[in-house]
């Protein structure tokens, strides 16, 4: 058992992925399980794909297929590298299966968040016989990691990082900046209708609808079209969604997009050569890419649908020539320490996911100044936007308090309109 303690931005994920890839290549690892928070599980696919390994990301559907393929026999699972949400793995019906599979290595990312069922899951994996090798990666010491400290080999990078930072000259700080805009009355009416429709949906779809609306008009419209065309959608839900879709299709402007365009034009005019834009959805990404096509500034897209070779090609061109890189979570695991400006067009739901995102450009040893921009609607028409912005502003990259009560967050957002206040 090994415990790797290092701050965000120091390369824990790179080291872990490189080690796993090399050990698998040389035949020393046959079956590997990587456990991570749901928002970060896909990161491992990108990291390992870039190293020539193709992991299987396990979700509910993939799990069912593997169970059918193996006849429910844990020892029949195919060899390979599997990345899985630790919250899926901790479910009682899944935990027994995961614990029974003969893993060579179990790697746990964000191990500082181990508690409750998560902790019991990892303790069970570590105590089975024969026991797999266990690798825990964490940014801080926590109650969850204390359970393993006495029996783990500790690699603590904290002192080395502090020494590096103090001896290599002052780091260039990140400057956070808010760009405010105001939604039009027409856009506010649509936002209120989104809240009304969300209250009629189940909890999961309500949050998807709210997050899509907070991302972009294009992303919202994409979801509404698919849901309206879904034959399994209840009739009363479909009626509400059809009405909302008509309102969205009739919108004549997008204040958020106009704010983004003005900001990009300003950066280009000021000679900023390397800009990265983060968003959550491919539809939003394409929406933004179309908006900046008119500028004499090269733009690139990085998303999960690209294979490793194409991802590397895009990144190499961006690094060499500069421009505007618009990326989804496919940039997880990529070092963007050289960029001069960052725009968060929208924000992830999870503080841990935002910390990982920020770790891409706020890496230790950064010497070049960087300005980080957030977009803020002064009307607070979509309350989720304001909540996510406040969350992002409070995230401390050396804190272990990065969990979020999703049920509570949904309730706060849906109660917004009823209470008449944020």
C-alpha positions as CSV (number, residue, x, y, z in Angstrom):
1,X,0.0,0.0,0.0
2,X,1.3,3.4,-1.0
3,X,0.0,6.9,0.0
4,X,0.9,9.8,-2.3
5,X,0.4,13.2,-0.7
6,X,0.9,16.2,-2.9
7,X,-1.0,19.5,-3.6
8,X,-3.1,20.1,-6.7
9,X,-1.1,20.9,-9.7
10,X,2.0,18.9,-8.9
11,X,1.4,16.0,-11.2
12,X,0.0,13.2,-9.0
13,X,-2.3,12.1,-11.8
14,X,0.5,12.1,-14.4
15,X,2.7,10.0,-12.1
16,X,0.0,7.5,-11.3
17,X,-1.1,7.2,-14.9
18,X,2.4,6.8,-16.2
19,X,3.2,4.2,-13.6
20,X,0.1,2.2,-14.2
21,X,0.6,2.4,-18.0
22,X,4.2,1.1,-17.8
23,X,3.4,-1.7,-15.3
24,X,0.6,-2.8,-17.5
25,X,2.8,-2.6,-20.6
26,X,5.4,-4.9,-19.0
27,X,2.8,-7.4,-17.9
28,X,3.2,-6.7,-14.2
29,X,-0.4,-5.6,-13.9
30,X,-3.3,-7.5,-15.4
31,X,-6.4,-6.0,-13.8
32,X,-6.4,-2.5,-12.4
33,X,-9.3,-0.6,-10.8
34,X,-9.1,3.2,-10.6
35,X,-11.7,4.7,-8.2
36,X,-12.4,8.5,-8.4
37,X,-15.2,10.9,-7.8
38,X,-17.8,10.7,-10.6
39,X,-16.8,14.0,-12.0
40,X,-13.1,12.9,-12.4
41,X,-13.6,9.3,-13.6
42,X,-13.4,10.3,-17.2
43,X,-10.1,12.1,-16.6
44,X,-8.4,8.8,-16.3
45,X,-9.6,7.8,-19.8
46,X,-7.9,10.8,-21.3
47,X,-4.7,10.4,-19.2
48,X,-4.2,6.7,-20.0
49,X,-5.4,7.0,-23.7
50,X,-2.6,9.6,-24.2
51,X,-0.2,7.0,-22.9
52,X,-1.4,4.3,-25.2
53,X,-3.7,2.4,-22.8
54,X,-7.4,2.3,-23.3
55,X,-9.2,2.0,-20.0
56,X,-12.9,1.0,-19.6
57,X,-14.9,3.7,-17.9
58,X,-17.6,1.8,-15.9
59,X,-21.0,3.3,-15.5
60,X,-24.3,1.5,-14.8
61,X,-24.7,0.3,-18.4
62,X,-21.2,-0.9,-18.8
63,X,-21.5,-2.7,-15.5
64,X,-24.6,-4.6,-16.6
65,X,-22.9,-5.6,-19.9
66,X,-19.8,-6.9,-18.0
67,X,-22.0,-8.9,-15.7
68,X,-23.7,-10.5,-18.6
69,X,-20.5,-11.1,-20.4
70,X,-18.9,-12.8,-17.4
71,X,-22.0,-14.7,-16.2
72,X,-21.6,-12.8,-12.9
73,X,-18.3,-14.6,-12.1
74,X,-15.8,-12.0,-10.7
75,X,-12.8,-14.1,-11.8
76,X,-13.9,-14.0,-15.4
77,X,-13.6,-10.3,-15.8
78,X,-11.4,-9.5,-18.7
79,X,-7.9,-8.2,-18.0
80,X,-7.5,-4.4,-18.4
81,X,-7.7,-1.1,-16.7
82,X,-11.1,0.1,-15.4
83,X,-12.0,3.5,-14.1
84,X,-15.1,3.8,-12.0
85,X,-16.9,6.3,-9.9
86,X,-16.3,5.5,-6.2
87,X,-19.9,6.3,-5.4
88,X,-21.1,3.7,-7.9
89,X,-18.6,1.2,-6.5
90,X,-19.8,1.8,-2.9
91,X,-23.4,0.8,-3.6
92,X,-24.2,-2.4,-1.7
93,X,-25.2,-4.4,-4.9
94,X,-22.0,-3.2,-6.7
95,X,-19.6,-3.3,-3.7
96,X,-19.8,-7.1,-3.3
97,X,-18.9,-7.6,-7.0
98,X,-16.1,-5.1,-7.0
99,X,-14.6,-6.6,-3.8
100,X,-14.6,-10.1,-5.3
101,X,-12.8,-9.3,-8.5
102,X,-9.1,-10.3,-8.3
103,X,-7.5,-6.9,-8.9
104,X,-3.7,-6.5,-9.1
105,X,-3.9,-2.8,-8.2
106,X,-6.6,-0.5,-6.8
107,X,-5.8,3.2,-7.2
108,X,-7.9,5.7,-5.3
109,X,-7.9,9.3,-6.5
110,X,-9.0,12.1,-4.2
111,X,-8.4,9.8,-1.2
112,X,-8.9,12.7,1.2
113,X,-12.6,12.3,0.6
114,X,-12.7,8.7,2.0
115,X,-15.4,8.5,4.6
116,X,-18.4,6.3,5.4
117,X,-19.3,3.8,2.7
118,X,-16.4,5.0,0.5
119,X,-13.9,4.3,3.3
120,X,-15.5,0.9,4.0
121,X,-15.2,0.0,0.3
122,X,-11.5,0.7,0.2
123,X,-10.8,-1.0,3.5
124,X,-12.6,-4.1,2.2
125,X,-10.6,-4.1,-1.0
126,X,-7.3,-3.7,1.0
127,X,-8.1,-6.5,3.5
128,X,-9.2,-9.2,1.0
129,X,-6.9,-12.2,0.5
130,X,-4.9,-12.2,-1.6
131,X,-4.8,-8.4,-1.2
132,X,-4.3,-6.2,-4.3
133,X,-1.7,-3.5,-4.3
134,X,-3.4,-0.2,-3.2
135,X,-2.3,3.3,-4.2
136,X,-4.0,6.3,-2.5
137,X,-3.5,9.8,-3.9
138,X,-4.5,12.8,-1.8
139,X,-3.9,16.5,-1.7
140,X,-4.1,16.8,2.1
141,X,-4.1,14.5,5.2
142,X,-7.6,13.7,6.3
143,X,-9.5,11.3,8.5
144,X,-10.0,9.0,5.5
145,X,-6.3,8.7,4.8
146,X,-5.4,8.3,8.5
147,X,-7.0,4.9,8.5
148,X,-4.2,3.7,6.1
149,X,-1.2,5.8,7.3
150,X,0.4,3.1,9.6
151,X,0.4,0.4,6.9
152,X,1.2,2.5,3.9
153,X,4.5,3.7,2.4
154,X,4.1,7.4,2.4
155,X,5.4,9.7,-0.4
156,X,4.9,13.3,0.8
157,X,5.7,15.9,-1.8
158,X,4.5,18.8,0.3
159,X,7.9,19.8,1.7
160,X,9.6,19.5,-1.7
161,X,6.9,21.6,-3.3
162,X,7.3,24.3,-0.7
163,X,11.1,24.2,-1.1
164,X,10.7,24.5,-4.9
165,X,8.3,27.4,-4.6
166,X,10.4,29.4,-2.2
167,X,13.7,28.7,-4.0
168,X,12.7,29.3,-7.6
169,X,11.5,32.8,-7.2
170,X,8.1,34.2,-6.6
171,X,5.3,32.5,-8.4
172,X,3.1,34.6,-10.7
173,X,-0.3,34.8,-9.0
174,X,-3.6,34.2,-10.7
175,X,-5.8,37.2,-11.0
176,X,-9.5,36.4,-10.8
177,X,-11.9,38.8,-12.6
178,X,-15.7,38.9,-12.9
179,X,-17.3,40.1,-16.1
180,X,-20.9,41.0,-15.4
181,X,-23.8,41.2,-17.8
182,X,-27.6,41.5,-17.6
183,X,-30.1,39.1,-19.1
184,X,-32.9,40.7,-21.1
185,X,-36.5,40.5,-19.9
186,X,-37.1,37.9,-22.6
187,X,-34.2,35.8,-21.3
188,X,-35.4,36.2,-17.7
189,X,-38.8,34.9,-18.8
190,X,-37.2,31.8,-20.2
191,X,-35.1,31.3,-17.1
192,X,-38.3,31.4,-14.9
193,X,-39.9,28.9,-17.2
194,X,-36.8,26.6,-16.9
195,X,-37.3,26.7,-13.1
196,X,-41.0,25.9,-13.5
197,X,-40.3,23.0,-15.8
198,X,-37.6,21.6,-13.6
199,X,-40.0,21.4,-10.6
200,X,-42.2,19.0,-12.7
201,X,-39.3,16.6,-13.5
202,X,-37.6,14.0,-11.4
203,X,-34.6,15.1,-9.4
204,X,-32.0,13.9,-11.8
205,X,-33.6,15.4,-14.9
206,X,-34.3,18.6,-13.0
207,X,-30.6,19.0,-12.3
208,X,-29.6,18.2,-15.9
209,X,-32.1,20.7,-17.2
210,X,-30.8,23.4,-14.8
211,X,-27.2,22.7,-15.6
212,X,-27.8,22.7,-19.3
213,X,-29.6,26.0,-19.0
214,X,-26.7,27.5,-17.0
215,X,-24.3,26.3,-19.7
216,X,-25.7,27.9,-22.8
217,X,-28.9,28.4,-24.8
218,X,-27.6,25.9,-27.3
219,X,-27.1,23.2,-24.7
220,X,-30.5,23.9,-23.2
221,X,-32.1,23.6,-26.7
222,X,-30.3,20.4,-27.4
223,X,-31.6,18.7,-24.3
224,X,-35.1,20.0,-24.8
225,X,-35.3,18.7,-28.4
226,X,-34.1,15.2,-27.3
227,X,-36.5,15.1,-24.4
228,X,-39.5,16.3,-26.4
229,X,-38.8,13.6,-29.0
230,X,-38.4,10.9,-26.3
231,X,-41.5,8.5,-26.6
232,X,-41.1,7.5,-22.9
233,X,-41.5,11.1,-21.7
234,X,-44.7,11.5,-19.7
235,X,-47.4,13.5,-21.6
236,X,-47.6,16.3,-19.0
237,X,-43.8,16.6,-19.0
238,X,-43.6,16.7,-22.7
239,X,-46.2,19.5,-22.9
240,X,-44.2,21.7,-20.5
241,X,-41.0,21.0,-22.3
242,X,-42.5,21.8,-25.7
243,X,-43.6,25.2,-24.4
244,X,-40.2,25.9,-23.0
245,X,-38.5,24.8,-26.3
246,X,-40.7,27.2,-28.3
247,X,-39.6,30.0,-26.0
248,X,-35.9,29.1,-26.3
249,X,-36.2,28.9,-30.1
250,X,-37.7,32.4,-30.3
251,X,-35.0,34.1,-28.2
252,X,-33.5,36.9,-30.2
253,X,-30.3,37.4,-28.3
254,X,-27.9,35.8,-25.8
255,X,-26.5,38.3,-23.3
256,X,-24.0,35.7,-21.9
257,X,-22.6,35.0,-25.4
258,X,-22.3,38.7,-26.1
259,X,-20.3,39.2,-22.9
260,X,-18.0,36.3,-23.9
261,X,-17.5,37.7,-27.4
262,X,-16.6,41.2,-26.0
263,X,-14.1,39.6,-23.6
264,X,-12.4,37.5,-26.3
265,X,-12.2,40.6,-28.6
266,X,-10.6,42.6,-25.8
267,X,-8.0,39.8,-25.1
268,X,-7.1,39.5,-28.8
269,X,-6.9,43.3,-29.1
270,X,-4.5,43.4,-26.1
271,X,-2.2,40.9,-27.7
272,X,-3.0,37.9,-25.4
273,X,-1.6,34.9,-27.3
274,X,-2.8,31.9,-25.3
275,X,-6.4,31.7,-24.1
276,X,-8.3,28.6,-22.8
277,X,-12.1,28.5,-22.4
278,X,-13.7,25.8,-20.2
279,X,-17.3,24.6,-20.7
280,X,-19.1,21.4,-19.7
281,X,-20.9,20.3,-22.9
282,X,-20.0,19.7,-26.5
283,X,-23.0,21.7,-27.7
284,X,-21.8,24.7,-25.7
285,X,-18.3,24.2,-27.1
286,X,-19.5,24.2,-30.7
287,X,-21.7,27.2,-30.0
288,X,-18.7,29.2,-28.7
289,X,-16.5,28.0,-31.6
290,X,-19.0,29.3,-34.1
291,X,-19.2,32.6,-32.3
292,X,-15.4,33.3,-32.5
293,X,-15.0,32.2,-36.1
294,X,-15.2,35.8,-37.4
295,X,-12.1,36.8,-35.3
296,X,-8.6,36.7,-36.8
297,X,-7.5,34.4,-34.0
298,X,-6.9,30.7,-34.4
299,X,-9.3,28.6,-32.3
300,X,-9.2,24.9,-31.4
301,X,-11.6,22.4,-29.8
302,X,-10.6,19.6,-27.4
303,X,-13.3,17.1,-26.4
304,X,-13.9,13.5,-25.3
305,X,-14.8,12.3,-28.8
306,X,-11.2,12.7,-30.0
307,X,-8.8,9.8,-30.0
308,X,-5.4,10.2,-28.4
309,X,-3.6,11.1,-31.6
310,X,-6.0,13.9,-32.5
311,X,-5.9,15.3,-29.0
312,X,-2.1,15.4,-29.1
313,X,-2.2,17.1,-32.5
314,X,-4.6,19.8,-31.3
315,X,-2.5,20.5,-28.2
316,X,0.8,20.6,-30.1
317,X,-0.6,23.1,-32.5
318,X,-2.1,25.2,-29.7
319,X,1.2,25.2,-27.8
320,X,3.2,26.1,-30.9
321,X,1.0,28.7,-32.5
322,X,-1.2,30.0,-29.7
323,X,-4.8,31.0,-30.1
324,X,-8.1,30.1,-28.3
325,X,-8.5,26.6,-27.0
326,X,-12.2,25.7,-26.2
327,X,-12.3,22.5,-24.1
328,X,-14.6,20.3,-22.1
329,X,-13.4,18.0,-19.4
330,X,-11.2,16.3,-22.1
331,X,-8.4,18.7,-20.9
332,X,-8.2,16.9,-17.6
333,X,-4.7,15.6,-17.2
334,X,-3.3,18.2,-19.6
335,X,-0.9,20.9,-18.3
336,X,-1.9,24.4,-19.4
337,X,0.6,26.2,-17.2
338,X,1.6,28.5,-20.1
339,X,-1.8,30.1,-20.9
340,X,-2.2,33.8,-20.3
341,X,-6.0,34.0,-19.8
342,X,-8.7,31.5,-18.7
343,X,-12.4,31.9,-19.3
344,X,-14.9,29.8,-17.4
345,X,-17.9,30.0,-19.6
346,X,-19.7,27.6,-17.3
347,X,-18.8,25.7,-14.2
348,X,-19.0,22.1,-13.1
349,X,-21.4,21.1,-10.3
350,X,-18.6,19.6,-8.1
351,X,-16.1,21.7,-6.2
352,X,-13.6,18.7,-6.6
353,X,-14.1,18.9,-10.4
354,X,-13.5,22.6,-10.4
355,X,-10.4,22.1,-8.3
356,X,-9.1,19.6,-10.8
357,X,-10.0,22.0,-13.7
358,X,-8.1,24.9,-12.0
359,X,-5.2,22.5,-11.4
360,X,-4.7,22.3,-15.2
361,X,-3.5,26.0,-15.4
362,X,-2.7,26.8,-11.7
363,X,0.3,24.5,-11.5
364,X,3.1,24.9,-9.1
365,X,6.0,26.7,-10.5
366,X,4.0,29.0,-12.8
367,X,6.0,32.0,-13.6
368,X,3.7,33.7,-16.1
369,X,0.8,35.9,-15.0
370,X,-2.6,34.6,-15.8
371,X,-6.1,36.3,-15.5
372,X,-9.0,34.0,-14.8
373,X,-12.4,35.3,-15.9
374,X,-15.9,34.3,-14.7
375,X,-19.1,35.5,-16.2
376,X,-21.8,36.7,-13.8
377,X,-25.4,37.5,-14.6
378,X,-26.4,40.4,-12.4
379,X,-30.1,39.6,-12.7
380,X,-29.6,36.1,-11.1
381,X,-32.2,34.8,-13.4
382,X,-30.7,31.3,-13.2
383,X,-29.8,30.8,-9.5
384,X,-27.6,27.7,-10.2
385,X,-25.1,30.0,-12.0
386,X,-24.7,32.2,-8.9
387,X,-24.3,29.2,-6.6
388,X,-21.7,27.6,-8.8
389,X,-19.8,30.9,-9.1
390,X,-19.7,31.4,-5.3
391,X,-18.6,27.7,-4.9
392,X,-15.7,28.3,-7.4
393,X,-14.6,31.4,-5.6
394,X,-14.4,29.6,-2.3
395,X,-12.6,26.5,-3.5
396,X,-9.2,26.2,-1.8
397,X,-6.9,23.8,-3.6
398,X,-5.3,22.6,-0.4
399,X,-8.6,21.9,1.4
400,X,-10.3,18.6,1.8
401,X,-13.7,20.2,2.0
402,X,-14.6,19.7,-1.6
403,X,-17.7,17.6,-1.4
404,X,-21.1,19.1,-2.1
405,X,-24.6,18.1,-1.0
406,X,-26.2,17.6,-4.4
407,X,-29.7,17.0,-3.0
408,X,-29.4,20.2,-0.9
409,X,-28.1,22.1,-3.9
410,X,-31.1,21.0,-6.1
411,X,-33.6,22.0,-3.4
412,X,-32.0,25.4,-3.0
413,X,-32.2,26.0,-6.7
414,X,-35.8,24.8,-7.1
415,X,-36.9,26.8,-4.1
416,X,-35.5,30.0,-5.5
417,X,-38.6,31.1,-7.4
418,X,-41.0,30.2,-4.6
419,X,-39.1,32.2,-2.1
420,X,-38.4,35.1,-4.4
421,X,-34.7,35.4,-3.4
422,X,-31.4,33.8,-4.3
